[in-house]
Amino acid sequence: MRINVENICQLTNQDITLDGLVEALRQRHAYFASMGAKASDHGLLEPYGLDVDKKRAENIFRQVYEKREKFNLNSNETKEFISYMMHQFCAMNQEMGMVTQIHYGAVRNANEYLFRNWGADIGGDVAAEQVNIVSNLKPLLGKFFSGKNENEGHLVLYPLNHVFFHTNLMLERVFPRVHTGFPWWQNDNIYNMEHYLLHLISASLWSSSGGPVCDGRKILSEGSRFEVFDRVICRALGKLWSTGAISKEGAIRAVKGLMVENQINIFGLENFL
């Protein structure tokens, strides 16, 4: 934390304080927004969004930075500080008309042997089996994504463990600005993508799905990846059409929505067409 805080504060000529960190991040956020960025993406073990006052966040910041104390990912202090920062990020996104994305539930470097000998990102990551979603997110959702005014932004939730799809869909039904993200990473396969789409039609609306997105690190395979996404979408809708669960016209509208129109509406991509 110390090196990252120092770097970004020095880059933007800010004091190394909580206010300085938030202001530095706000300046960098504004820069990316000016360059056309449409969303921020946050990778969290749990999707924290608790109500935490500034004084408490400042105390935690000083504990870590000035006293060099360390907190593990499951500590209350870590949850509180991430929650405070997520409120700041959502406020920045709302101001700039950007979407907030949260990818949650990845337990990193689960195999200590692999991590110790070959380092991070070598296949030692697994999906968390226990994630506190609703109580963690309720304060954040009520403040920024409740649908109480038209200036609110959008939040897209991506769970690594597919068993949390239903919880996301329930939040999507209750909070108009919340969307369940298309399956990613270990769920990015034909079975889980089709399962998600068929689950979606029974629990929420096609028009609320964030639709498939592609990892920027896989830019050379983007075309083939989206071809798979599109084929799975047509396969799932074809099953519903063949059984009479949806009309041909409804299936066509759903295909257009899932492949193109939902992303345009949620991410504000009208000028990209």
DOZA-527954 format. One record per atom (N, C-alpha, C): residue number from 1; residue in three letters; atom name; x, y, z. Coordinates in steps of 0.2 Angstrom, whole numbers. Layout:
residues N
 resi resn name    xx    yy    zz
  NUM  ala   CA     X     Y     Z
...
***
This chain:
residues 273
 resi resn name    xx    yy    zz
    1  met    N     4    -6     0
    1  met   CA     0     0     0
    1  met    C     4     6     0
    2  arg    N    10     6     4
    2  arg   CA    14    12     5
    2  arg    C    17    15    -2
    3  ile    N    20    10    -6
    3  ile   CA    23    12   -12
    3  ile    C    18    15   -17
    4  asn    N    12    12   -17
    4  asn   CA     7    14   -22
    4  asn    C     4    21   -20
    5  val    N     3    22   -13
    5  val   CA     1    28   -11
    5  val    C     6    34   -12
    6  glu    N    12    32   -11
    6  glu   CA    17    37   -12
    6  glu    C    17    39   -20
    7  asn    N    17    34   -24
    7  asn   CA    18    35   -31
    7  asn    C    13    40   -34
    8  ile    N     6    38   -32
    8  ile   CA     1    42   -35
    8  ile    C     0    49   -32
    9  cys    N     2    49   -26
    9  cys   CA     1    56   -22
    9  cys    C     7    60   -25
   10  gln    N    13    58   -26
   10  gln   CA    18    62   -29
   10  gln    C    17    64   -36
   11  leu    N    14    59   -40
   11  leu   CA    12    61   -47
   11  leu    C     7    66   -48
   12  thr    N     3    67   -43
   12  thr   CA    -2    72   -43
   12  thr    C    -1    78   -38
   13  asn    N     5    78   -35
   13  asn   CA     7    83   -30
   13  asn    C     2    84   -24
   14  gln    N     1    78   -21
   14  gln   CA    -4    78   -16
   14  gln    C     0    76    -9
   15  asp    N    -2    78    -4
   15  asp   CA     0    76     3
   15  asp    C    -1    68     4
   16  ile    N     3    65     7
   16  ile   CA     1    58     8
   16  ile    C    -3    57    14
   17  thr    N    -9    58    13
   17  thr   CA   -15    58    18
   17  thr    C   -21    54    15
   18  leu    N   -26    53    18
   18  leu   CA   -32    50    15
   18  leu    C   -35    55    10
   19  asp    N   -35    61    12
   19  asp   CA   -38    66     8
   19  asp    C   -34    67     1
   20  gly    N   -27    66     3
   20  gly   CA   -22    67    -3
   20  gly    C   -23    61    -8
   21  leu    N   -24    55    -5
   21  leu   CA   -25    49    -9
   21  leu    C   -31    50   -13
   22  val    N   -37    51   -10
   22  val   CA   -43    52   -13
   22  val    C   -43    57   -19
   23  glu    N   -40    63   -18
   23  glu   CA   -39    68   -23
   23  glu    C   -35    66   -28
   24  ala    N   -29    62   -27
   24  ala   CA   -25    60   -32
   24  ala    C   -29    55   -37
   25  leu    N   -32    50   -34
   25  leu   CA   -36    46   -37
   25  leu    C   -42    49   -41
   26  arg    N   -45    55   -39
   26  arg   CA   -50    58   -42
   26  arg    C   -47    62   -48
   27  gln    N   -41    64   -48
   27  gln   CA   -38    67   -54
   27  gln    C   -36    62   -59
   28  arg    N   -33    57   -57
   28  arg   CA   -32    51   -62
   28  arg    C   -38    49   -65
   29  his    N   -44    48   -61
   29  his   CA   -50    46   -64
   29  his    C   -53    51   -69
   30  ala    N   -52    57   -67
   30  ala   CA   -55    62   -72
   30  ala    C   -51    62   -79
   31  tyr    N   -44    61   -78
   31  tyr   CA   -40    60   -84
   31  tyr    C   -43    54   -89
   32  phe    N   -44    48   -86
   32  phe   CA   -46    43   -89
   32  phe    C   -53    44   -92
   33  ala    N   -57    47   -89
   33  ala   CA   -64    49   -91
   33  ala    C   -63    54   -97
   34  ser    N   -59    58   -97
   34  ser   CA   -58    63  -102
   34  ser    C   -55    60  -109
   35  met    N   -52    54  -108
   35  met   CA   -49    50  -113
   35  met    C   -54    45  -116
   36  gly    N   -60    45  -113
   36  gly   CA   -66    41  -116
   36  gly    C   -67    34  -112
   37  ala    N   -64    34  -106
   37  ala   CA   -65    28  -101
   37  ala    C   -73    28  -100
   38  lys    N   -76    22  -100
   38  lys   CA   -83    21   -98
   38  lys    C   -84    17   -92
   39  ala    N   -79    14   -89
   39  ala   CA   -81    10   -83
   39  ala    C   -74    10   -79
   40  ser    N   -75     9   -72
   40  ser   CA   -70     7   -68
   40  ser    C   -71    -1   -66
   41  asp    N   -66    -4   -64
   41  asp   CA   -66   -11   -63
   41  asp    C   -63   -13   -56
   42  his    N   -66   -16   -51
   42  his   CA   -63   -17   -45
   42  his    C   -63   -25   -43
   43  gly    N   -57   -28   -42
   43  gly   CA   -57   -35   -40
   43  gly    C   -57   -35   -33
   44  leu    N   -62   -38   -30
   44  leu   CA   -62   -39   -22
   44  leu    C   -64   -46   -20
   45  leu    N   -61   -48   -15
   45  leu   CA   -63   -55   -12
   45  leu    C   -70   -55   -11
   46  glu    N   -72   -50    -7
   46  glu   CA   -80   -49    -6
   46  glu    C   -81   -42    -8
   47  pro    N   -87   -41   -11
   47  pro   CA   -89   -34   -13
   47  pro    C   -91   -30    -7
   48  tyr    N   -86   -26    -4
   48  tyr   CA   -88   -22     1
   48  tyr    C   -91   -15     0
   49  gly    N   -96   -13     3
   49  gly   CA   -99    -7     2
   49  gly    C  -102    -4     9
   50  leu    N   -99    -5    14
   50  leu   CA  -102    -4    21
   50  leu    C  -102     4    22
   51  asp    N  -106     7    26
   51  asp   CA  -105    14    28
   51  asp    C  -100    15    33
   52  val    N   -95    18    31
   52  val   CA   -89    20    35
   52  val    C   -87    27    35
   53  asp    N   -87    30    41
   53  asp   CA   -86    38    41
   53  asp    C   -79    39    40
   54  lys    N   -77    45    38
   54  lys   CA   -71    47    36
   54  lys    C   -66    47    41
   55  lys    N   -68    49    47
   55  lys   CA   -63    48    53
   55  lys    C   -60    41    54
   56  arg    N   -65    36    54
   56  arg   CA   -63    29    54
   56  arg    C   -58    27    49
   57  ala    N   -60    29    43
   57  ala   CA   -55    28    37
   57  ala    C   -48    31    38
   58  glu    N   -48    37    40
   58  glu   CA   -42    41    42
   58  glu    C   -38    37    47
   59  asn    N   -41    34    52
   59  asn   CA   -37    31    57
   59  asn    C   -34    24    55
   60  ile    N   -38    21    50
   60  ile   CA   -35    15    47
   60  ile    C   -29    16    43
   61  phe    N   -30    22    39
   61  phe   CA   -25    24    34
   61  phe    C   -18    25    38
   62  arg    N   -19    29    44
   62  arg   CA   -13    31    48
   62  arg    C   -10    24    51
   63  gln    N   -14    20    53
   63  gln   CA   -12    14    56
   63  gln    C    -7    10    51
   64  val    N    -9    10    45
   64  val   CA    -6     6    40
   64  val    C     0    10    37
   65  tyr    N    -1    16    36
   65  tyr   CA     5    20    33
   65  tyr    C    10    22    38
   66  glu    N     8    26    43
   66  glu   CA    12    29    48
   66  glu    C    15    23    53
   67  lys    N    11    19    55
   67  lys   CA    13    14    60
   67  lys    C    16     8    57
   68  arg    N    15     7    50
   68  arg   CA    17     1    47
   68  arg    C    13    -5    49
   69  glu    N     7    -5    51
   69  glu   CA     4   -11    53
   69  glu    C     0   -14    47
   70  lys    N     0   -20    47
   70  lys   CA    -3   -24    42
   70  lys    C    -9   -28    44
   71  phe    N   -14   -27    39
   71  phe   CA   -21   -31    41
   71  phe    C   -22   -36    35
   72  asn    N   -24   -42    37
   72  asn   CA   -25   -47    32
   72  asn    C   -32   -45    28
   73  leu    N   -33   -49    23
   73  leu   CA   -39   -47    19
   73  leu    C   -46   -48    22
   74  asn    N   -46   -52    27
   74  asn   CA   -52   -54    31
   74  asn    C   -53   -49    37
   75  ser    N   -48   -45    39
   75  ser   CA   -49   -41    45
   75  ser    C   -54   -36    44
   76  asn    N   -57   -33    49
   76  asn   CA   -63   -28    49
   76  asn    C   -60   -22    46
   77  glu    N   -54   -20    48
   77  glu   CA   -51   -14    46
   77  glu    C   -50   -14    38
   78  thr    N   -48   -20    35
   78  thr   CA   -48   -20    28
   78  thr    C   -55   -19    25
   79  lys    N   -60   -22    27
   79  lys   CA   -66   -22    25
   79  lys    C   -69   -15    25
   80  glu    N   -67   -11    31
   80  glu   CA   -70    -4    32
   80  glu    C   -66     0    27
   81  phe    N   -60     0    26
   81  phe   CA   -56     4    22
   81  phe    C   -58     3    15
   82  ile    N   -59    -3    12
   82  ile   CA   -61    -4     5
   82  ile    C   -68    -1     4
   83  ser    N   -72    -2     9
   83  ser   CA   -79     0     9
   83  ser    C   -79     8     8
   84  tyr    N   -75    11    12
   84  tyr   CA   -75    19    12
   84  tyr    C   -72    21     5
   85  met    N   -67    17     2
   85  met   CA   -65    19    -5
   85  met    C   -70    17   -10
   86  met    N   -73    12    -9
   86  met   CA   -78    10   -14
   86  met    C   -84    16   -15
   87  his    N   -85    19    -9
   87  his   CA   -90    24    -9
   87  his    C   -87    30   -13
   88  gln    N   -81    31   -12
   88  gln   CA   -77    37   -16
   88  gln    C   -77    35   -23
   89  phe    N   -76    29   -25
   89  phe   CA   -75    27   -32
   89  phe    C   -82    28   -36
   90  cys    N   -87    26   -32
   90  cys   CA   -94    26   -35
   90  cys    C   -96    33   -36
   91  ala    N   -94    38   -31
   91  ala   CA   -96    45   -32
   91  ala    C   -92    48   -38
   92  met    N   -86    46   -39
   92  met   CA   -82    48   -45
   92  met    C   -86    46   -51
   93  asn    N   -87    39   -51
   93  asn   CA   -91    37   -57
   93  asn    C   -97    40   -59
   94  gln    N  -101    41   -53
   94  gln   CA  -108    45   -54
   94  gln    C  -107    52   -57
   95  glu    N  -101    55   -55
   95  glu   CA  -100    62   -57
   95  glu    C   -98    62   -65
   96  met    N   -94    57   -67
   96  met   CA   -92    57   -74
   96  met    C   -96    52   -78
   97  gly    N  -102    50   -76
   97  gly   CA  -106    46   -80
   97  gly    C  -103    39   -82
   98  met    N   -99    36   -77
   98  met   CA   -95    30   -79
   98  met    C   -99    24   -75
   99  val    N   -98    18   -77
   99  val   CA  -101    12   -74
   99  val    C   -96     9   -69
  100  thr    N   -98     7   -63
  100  thr   CA   -94     3   -58
  100  thr    C   -95    -4   -60
  101  gln    N   -89    -8   -60
  101  gln   CA   -89   -15   -61
  101  gln    C   -85   -18   -55
  102  ile    N   -88   -23   -52
  102  ile   CA   -85   -27   -47
  102  ile    C   -84   -34   -49
  103  his    N   -78   -37   -49
  103  his   CA   -77   -44   -50
  103  his    C   -75   -47   -43
  104  tyr    N   -79   -51   -40
  104  tyr   CA   -78   -53   -34
  104  tyr    C   -77   -61   -33
  105  gly    N   -74   -63   -27
  105  gly   CA   -74   -70   -26
  105  gly    C   -68   -74   -28
  106  ala    N   -63   -71   -30
  106  ala   CA   -57   -74   -32
  106  ala    C   -52   -75   -26
  107  val    N   -50   -81   -24
  107  val   CA   -45   -82   -19
  107  val    C   -39   -83   -22
  108  arg    N   -34   -79   -21
  108  arg   CA   -28   -79   -25
  108  arg    C   -23   -83   -22
  109  asn    N   -19   -86   -26
  109  asn   CA   -13   -90   -24
  109  asn    C   -15   -95   -18
  110  ala    N   -20   -99   -20
  110  ala   CA   -22  -104   -15
  110  ala    C   -17  -110   -14
  111  asn    N   -13  -112   -18
  111  asn   CA    -8  -117   -18
  111  asn    C    -1  -113   -16
  112  glu    N     1  -114    -9
  112  glu   CA     7  -110    -7
  112  glu    C    13  -113   -11
  113  tyr    N    13  -119   -12
  113  tyr   CA    19  -122   -16
  113  tyr    C    20  -119   -22
  114  leu    N    15  -118   -26
  114  leu   CA    15  -115   -33
  114  leu    C    17  -108   -32
  115  phe    N    14  -104   -27
  115  phe   CA    16   -97   -26
  115  phe    C    23   -96   -24
  116  arg    N    25  -100   -20
  116  arg   CA    32   -99   -17
  116  arg    C    37  -101   -22
  117  asn    N    36  -106   -26
  117  asn   CA    41  -108   -31
  117  asn    C    41  -104   -38
  118  trp    N    34  -102   -40
  118  trp   CA    34   -99   -47
  118  trp    C    30   -92   -47
  119  gly    N    28   -90   -41
  119  gly   CA    25   -83   -40
  119  gly    C    17   -83   -42
  120  ala    N    15   -77   -42
  120  ala   CA     7   -76   -43
  120  ala    C     5   -78   -50
  121  asp    N    -1   -79   -51
  121  asp   CA    -4   -79   -58
  121  asp    C    -2   -85   -62
  122  ile    N    -1   -91   -58
  122  ile   CA     2   -97   -62
  122  ile    C    -3  -102   -61
  123  gly    N   -10  -101   -60
  123  gly   CA   -15  -106   -59
  123  gly    C   -17  -108   -52
  124  gly    N   -14  -104   -48
  124  gly   CA   -16  -106   -41
  124  gly    C   -22  -102   -38
  125  asp    N   -26   -99   -42
  125  asp   CA   -32   -96   -39
  125  asp    C   -38  -100   -40
  126  val    N   -43   -99   -35
  126  val   CA   -49  -103   -35
  126  val    C   -55   -98   -33
  127  ala    N   -61  -101   -34
  127  ala   CA   -67   -97   -32
  127  ala    C   -69   -98   -25
  128  ala    N   -70   -92   -21
  128  ala   CA   -72   -93   -14
  128  ala    C   -79   -96   -14
  129  glu    N   -80  -100    -9
  129  glu   CA   -86  -104    -8
  129  glu    C   -91  -100    -3
  130  gln    N   -88   -95     1
  130  gln   CA   -92   -91     5
  130  gln    C   -90   -84     4
  131  val    N   -95   -80     2
  131  val   CA   -95   -73     1
  131  val    C  -101   -69     3
  132  asn    N  -100   -64     8
  132  asn   CA  -105   -60    10
  132  asn    C  -107   -55     6
  133  ile    N  -112   -56     2
  133  ile   CA  -114   -51    -3
  133  ile    C  -119   -46    -1
  134  val    N  -125   -48     1
  134  val   CA  -130   -43     2
  134  val    C  -129   -38     7
  135  ser    N  -127   -41    13
  135  ser   CA  -126   -36    19
  135  ser    C  -120   -31    18
  136  asn    N  -115   -34    14
  136  asn   CA  -110   -30    13
  136  asn    C  -111   -24     8
  137  leu    N  -116   -25     3
  137  leu   CA  -117   -21    -2
  137  leu    C  -123   -16    -1
  138  lys    N  -128   -18     3
  138  lys   CA  -134   -14     4
  138  lys    C  -133    -7     5
  139  pro    N  -128    -4     9
  139  pro   CA  -127     3    10
  139  pro    C  -125     6     4
  140  leu    N  -120     3     0
  140  leu   CA  -118     6    -6
  140  leu    C  -123     6   -12
  141  leu    N  -127     1   -12
  141  leu   CA  -133     0   -17
  141  leu    C  -138     6   -15
  142  gly    N  -140     6    -9
  142  gly   CA  -145    11    -7
  142  gly    C  -143    18    -9
  143  lys    N  -136    20    -8
  143  lys   CA  -134    26    -9
  143  lys    C  -133    28   -17
  144  phe    N  -131    23   -21
  144  phe   CA  -129    25   -27
  144  phe    C  -133    22   -33
  145  phe    N  -136    16   -31
  145  phe   CA  -139    12   -37
  145  phe    C  -147    11   -35
  146  ser    N  -150    15   -32
  146  ser   CA  -157    13   -30
  146  ser    C  -162    14   -35
  147  gly    N  -161    19   -40
  147  gly   CA  -165    21   -45
  147  gly    C  -169    27   -43
  148  lys    N  -167    30   -37
  148  lys   CA  -171    36   -35
  148  lys    C  -170    42   -39
  149  asn    N  -165    43   -43
  149  asn   CA  -164    48   -48
  149  asn    C  -161    46   -54
  150  glu    N  -161    50   -59
  150  glu   CA  -159    48   -66
  150  glu    C  -151    49   -67
  151  asn    N  -148    53   -62
  151  asn   CA  -141    54   -62
  151  asn    C  -137    48   -59
  152  glu    N  -140    43   -57
  152  glu   CA  -137    37   -54
  152  glu    C  -133    34   -60
  153  gly    N  -127    31   -58
  153  gly   CA  -124    27   -63
  153  gly    C  -126    19   -63
  154  his    N  -122    15   -65
  154  his   CA  -124     8   -66
  154  his    C  -119     4   -62
  155  leu    N  -120    -2   -59
  155  leu   CA  -116    -6   -56
  155  leu    C  -117   -13   -59
  156  val    N  -111   -16   -61
  156  val   CA  -111   -23   -64
  156  val    C  -107   -28   -60
  157  leu    N  -111   -33   -57
  157  leu   CA  -108   -38   -53
  157  leu    C  -106   -44   -56
  158  tyr    N  -100   -46   -56
  158  tyr   CA   -97   -52   -59
  158  tyr    C   -95   -57   -53
  159  pro    N   -98   -63   -52
  159  pro   CA   -96   -67   -47
  159  pro    C   -91   -73   -50
  160  leu    N   -86   -74   -47
  160  leu   CA   -82   -80   -49
  160  leu    C   -85   -87   -48
  161  asn    N   -88   -87   -42
  161  asn   CA   -92   -93   -41
  161  asn    C   -99   -93   -44
  162  his    N  -101   -97   -48
  162  his   CA  -107   -97   -52
  162  his    C  -113   -98   -47
  163  val    N  -112  -100   -41
  163  val   CA  -118  -101   -37
  163  val    C  -121   -95   -34
  164  phe    N  -117   -89   -35
  164  phe   CA  -119   -83   -33
  164  phe    C  -123   -79   -38
  165  phe    N  -124   -82   -44
  165  phe   CA  -128   -79   -49
  165  phe    C  -135   -77   -47
  166  his    N  -138   -82   -43
  166  his   CA  -145   -80   -41
  166  his    C  -145   -74   -36
  167  thr    N  -140   -74   -32
  167  thr   CA  -140   -68   -27
  167  thr    C  -139   -61   -31
  168  asn    N  -135   -61   -36
  168  asn   CA  -134   -56   -40
  168  asn    C  -141   -54   -44
  169  leu    N  -144   -59   -46
  169  leu   CA  -150   -58   -50
  169  leu    C  -156   -55   -46
  170  met    N  -156   -57   -39
  170  met   CA  -161   -54   -34
  170  met    C  -159   -47   -33
  171  leu    N  -153   -45   -32
  171  leu   CA  -151   -38   -31
  171  leu    C  -153   -34   -38
  172  glu    N  -152   -37   -43
  172  glu   CA  -154   -34   -50
  172  glu    C  -161   -32   -50
  173  arg    N  -165   -37   -47
  173  arg   CA  -173   -36   -47
  173  arg    C  -175   -30   -43
  174  val    N  -171   -29   -37
  174  val   CA  -173   -24   -32
  174  val    C  -170   -18   -33
  175  phe    N  -164   -17   -36
  175  phe   CA  -160   -11   -37
  175  phe    C  -160   -10   -45
  176  pro    N  -163    -5   -48
  176  pro   CA  -164    -4   -55
  176  pro    C  -157    -3   -58
  177  arg    N  -152     0   -55
  177  arg   CA  -146     1   -58
  177  arg    C  -141    -4   -57
  178  val    N  -143   -10   -54
  178  val   CA  -138   -15   -53
  178  val    C  -139   -21   -59
  179  his    N  -134   -24   -61
  179  his   CA  -134   -28   -67
  179  his    C  -129   -34   -65
  180  thr    N  -131   -40   -67
  180  thr   CA  -127   -46   -66
  180  thr    C  -123   -47   -73
  181  gly    N  -116   -47   -71
  181  gly   CA  -112   -48   -77
  181  gly    C  -112   -54   -80
  182  phe    N  -110   -55   -86
  182  phe   CA  -109   -61   -90
  182  phe    C  -104   -65   -87
  183  pro    N  -104   -72   -87
  183  pro   CA   -99   -76   -84
  183  pro    C   -92   -75   -86
  184  trp    N   -87   -75   -82
  184  trp   CA   -80   -73   -83
  184  trp    C   -76   -78   -80
  185  trp    N   -70   -78   -83
  185  trp   CA   -64   -83   -80
  185  trp    C   -66   -90   -80
  186  gln    N   -66   -93   -74
  186  gln   CA   -68  -100   -74
  186  gln    C   -75  -102   -76
  187  asn    N   -79   -97   -76
  187  asn   CA   -86   -98   -79
  187  asn    C   -87   -96   -86
  188  asp    N   -81   -94   -89
  188  asp   CA   -81   -92   -96
  188  asp    C   -81   -99  -100
  189  asn    N   -86  -103  -100
  189  asn   CA   -87  -109  -104
  189  asn    C   -94  -110  -106
  190  ile    N   -95  -114  -111
  190  ile   CA  -102  -115  -114
  190  ile    C  -107  -117  -109
  191  tyr    N  -105  -122  -104
  191  tyr   CA  -110  -124  -100
  191  tyr    C  -113  -118   -95
  192  asn    N  -108  -115   -92
  192  asn   CA  -110  -110   -87
  192  asn    C  -113  -104   -90
  193  met    N  -111  -102   -96
  193  met   CA  -114   -96  -100
  193  met    C  -121   -98  -101
  194  glu    N  -122  -104  -104
  194  glu   CA  -129  -106  -105
  194  glu    C  -134  -106   -99
  195  his    N  -131  -109   -94
  195  his   CA  -134  -109   -87
  195  his    C  -136  -102   -85
  196  tyr    N  -132   -98   -85
  196  tyr   CA  -133   -91   -83
  196  tyr    C  -139   -88   -87
  197  leu    N  -139   -89   -94
  197  leu   CA  -144   -86   -98
  197  leu    C  -151   -89   -97
  198  leu    N  -151   -95   -96
  198  leu   CA  -157   -98   -95
  198  leu    C  -160   -96   -88
  199  his    N  -155   -96   -83
  199  his   CA  -157   -93   -76
  199  his    C  -159   -86   -76
  200  leu    N  -156   -82   -80
  200  leu   CA  -158   -75   -81
  200  leu    C  -165   -74   -83
  201  ile    N  -167   -78   -88
  201  ile   CA  -174   -77   -90
  201  ile    C  -180   -79   -85
  202  ser    N  -178   -83   -81
  202  ser   CA  -183   -85   -76
  202  ser    C  -183   -81   -69
  203  ala    N  -177   -77   -68
  203  ala   CA  -176   -73   -62
  203  ala    C  -176   -66   -63
  204  ser    N  -175   -64   -69
  204  ser   CA  -174   -56   -70
  204  ser    C  -176   -55   -78
  205  leu    N  -173   -50   -81
  205  leu   CA  -174   -48   -87
  205  leu    C  -168   -48   -92
  206  trp    N  -169   -50   -98
  206  trp   CA  -164   -50  -103
  206  trp    C  -161   -43  -104
  207  ser    N  -165   -38  -103
  207  ser   CA  -163   -31  -104
  207  ser    C  -159   -29   -99
  208  ser    N  -158   -32   -93
  208  ser   CA  -154   -30   -88
  208  ser    C  -147   -33   -88
  209  ser    N  -146   -38   -92
  209  ser   CA  -139   -41   -92
  209  ser    C  -134   -36   -95
  210  gly    N  -128   -36   -92
  210  gly   CA  -123   -32   -94
  210  gly    C  -120   -35  -101
  211  gly    N  -122   -41  -102
  211  gly   CA  -119   -44  -109
  211  gly    C  -112   -46  -108
  212  pro    N  -109   -49  -113
  212  pro   CA  -102   -52  -113
  212  pro    C   -97   -46  -114
  213  val    N   -92   -46  -110
  213  val   CA   -86   -42  -111
  213  val    C   -80   -46  -112
  214  cys    N   -75   -43  -115
  214  cys   CA   -69   -46  -116
  214  cys    C   -63   -43  -112
  215  asp    N   -59   -47  -109
  215  asp   CA   -53   -45  -106
  215  asp    C   -48   -42  -111
  216  gly    N   -46   -36  -109
  216  gly   CA   -42   -32  -113
  216  gly    C   -35   -35  -114
  217  arg    N   -33   -40  -110
  217  arg   CA   -27   -43  -111
  217  arg    C   -27   -49  -116
  218  lys    N   -33   -50  -118
  218  lys   CA   -34   -55  -123
  218  lys    C   -36   -52  -130
  219  ile    N   -34   -46  -131
  219  ile   CA   -36   -43  -137
  219  ile    C   -35   -46  -144
  220  leu    N   -30   -51  -144
  220  leu   CA   -29   -54  -151
  220  leu    C   -34   -60  -152
  221  ser    N   -38   -62  -146
  221  ser   CA   -43   -67  -147
  221  ser    C   -50   -64  -146
  222  glu    N   -50   -58  -147
  222  glu   CA   -57   -55  -145
  222  glu    C   -62   -57  -150
  223  gly    N   -60   -58  -157
  223  gly   CA   -65   -60  -162
  223  gly    C   -68   -67  -160
  224  ser    N   -63   -71  -159
  224  ser   CA   -66   -78  -158
  224  ser    C   -70   -79  -151
  225  arg    N   -68   -75  -146
  225  arg   CA   -71   -75  -140
  225  arg    C   -78   -73  -141
  226  phe    N   -79   -67  -144
  226  phe   CA   -86   -65  -145
  226  phe    C   -90   -69  -150
  227  glu    N   -87   -73  -154
  227  glu   CA   -91   -78  -158
  227  glu    C   -93   -83  -154
  228  val    N   -90   -85  -149
  228  val   CA   -92   -91  -144
  228  val    C   -98   -88  -140
  229  phe    N   -97   -82  -138
  229  phe   CA  -102   -78  -134
  229  phe    C  -109   -78  -138
  230  asp    N  -108   -76  -144
  230  asp   CA  -114   -75  -148
  230  asp    C  -117   -82  -150
  231  arg    N  -113   -87  -151
  231  arg   CA  -116   -93  -152
  231  arg    C  -120   -96  -146
  232  val    N  -117   -95  -140
  232  val   CA  -120   -98  -134
  232  val    C  -127   -94  -133
  233  ile    N  -127   -87  -134
  233  ile   CA  -133   -83  -133
  233  ile    C  -138   -86  -138
  234  cys    N  -137   -87  -144
  234  cys   CA  -142   -90  -149
  234  cys    C  -144   -97  -147
  235  arg    N  -139  -101  -145
  235  arg   CA  -141  -108  -143
  235  arg    C  -146  -108  -137
  236  ala    N  -145  -103  -132
  236  ala   CA  -149  -103  -126
  236  ala    C  -156  -100  -128
  237  leu    N  -156   -95  -132
  237  leu   CA  -163   -92  -135
  237  leu    C  -166   -97  -139
  238  gly    N  -162  -101  -143
  238  gly   CA  -165  -106  -148
  238  gly    C  -169  -111  -144
  239  lys    N  -166  -113  -138
  239  lys   CA  -169  -118  -134
  239  lys    C  -176  -116  -132
  240  leu    N  -176  -109  -129
  240  leu   CA  -182  -107  -127
  240  leu    C  -188  -106  -133
  241  trp    N  -185  -104  -138
  241  trp   CA  -190  -103  -144
  241  trp    C  -193  -110  -146
  242  ser    N  -188  -115  -146
  242  ser   CA  -191  -122  -149
  242  ser    C  -196  -125  -144
  243  thr    N  -196  -123  -138
  243  thr   CA  -200  -125  -133
  243  thr    C  -207  -121  -132
  244  gly    N  -207  -115  -135
  244  gly   CA  -213  -111  -135
  244  gly    C  -212  -106  -129
  245  ala    N  -207  -106  -126
  245  ala   CA  -206  -102  -120
  245  ala    C  -205   -94  -122
  246  ile    N  -203   -93  -128
  246  ile   CA  -202   -86  -131
  246  ile    C  -204   -86  -138
  247  ser    N  -206   -81  -141
  247  ser   CA  -208   -80  -148
  247  ser    C  -202   -79  -152
  248  lys    N  -203   -80  -158
  248  lys   CA  -197   -79  -163
  248  lys    C  -195   -71  -162
  249  glu    N  -200   -67  -162
  249  glu   CA  -199   -60  -162
  249  glu    C  -195   -58  -155
  250  gly    N  -198   -61  -150
  250  gly   CA  -195   -60  -143
  250  gly    C  -187   -62  -143
  251  ala    N  -186   -68  -146
  251  ala   CA  -179   -71  -146
  251  ala    C  -175   -66  -150
  252  ile    N  -177   -64  -156
  252  ile   CA  -173   -59  -160
  252  ile    C  -171   -53  -156
  253  arg    N  -176   -50  -153
  253  arg   CA  -175   -44  -148
  253  arg    C  -170   -45  -143
  254  ala    N  -171   -51  -140
  254  ala   CA  -166   -53  -134
  254  ala    C  -159   -54  -137
  255  val    N  -158   -57  -143
  255  val   CA  -152   -57  -146
  255  val    C  -148   -51  -147
  256  lys    N  -152   -46  -150
  256  lys   CA  -150   -39  -151
  256  lys    C  -148   -36  -144
  257  gly    N  -152   -37  -139
  257  gly   CA  -151   -34  -133
  257  gly    C  -144   -36  -130
  258  leu    N  -144   -43  -129
  258  leu   CA  -138   -46  -126
  258  leu    C  -131   -45  -130
  259  met    N  -132   -45  -136
  259  met   CA  -126   -44  -140
  259  met    C  -123   -37  -141
  260  val    N  -128   -32  -141
  260  val   CA  -126   -25  -143
  260  val    C  -130   -20  -138
  261  glu    N  -136   -20  -138
  261  glu   CA  -140   -14  -136
  261  glu    C  -139   -13  -128
  262  asn    N  -139   -19  -124
  262  asn   CA  -138   -18  -117
  262  asn    C  -132   -15  -115
  263  gln    N  -126   -16  -119
  263  gln   CA  -120   -13  -118
  263  gln    C  -120    -6  -119
  264  ile    N  -124    -4  -125
  264  ile   CA  -124     3  -127
  264  ile    C  -128     7  -121
  265  asn    N  -133     4  -119
  265  asn   CA  -137     8  -114
  265  asn    C  -134     8  -107
  266  ile    N  -131     3  -105
  266  ile   CA  -128     3   -98
  266  ile    C  -121     7   -98
  267  phe    N  -117     5  -103
  267  phe   CA  -110     9  -103
  267  phe    C  -110    15  -107
  268  gly    N  -116    17  -110
  268  gly   CA  -116    24  -113
  268  gly    C  -112    24  -119
  269  leu    N  -113    19  -124
  269  leu   CA  -108    19  -130
  269  leu    C  -112    21  -136
  270  glu    N  -116    25  -135
  270  glu   CA  -120    28  -141
  270  glu    C  -115    31  -147
  271  asn    N  -110    34  -144
  271  asn   CA  -106    38  -149
  271  asn    C  -101    33  -152
  272  phe    N  -101    27  -150
  272  phe   CA   -96    22  -153
  272  phe    C   -99    18  -159
  273  leu    N  -105    19  -160
  273  leu   CA  -108    16  -166
  273  leu    C  -107    19  -173
***
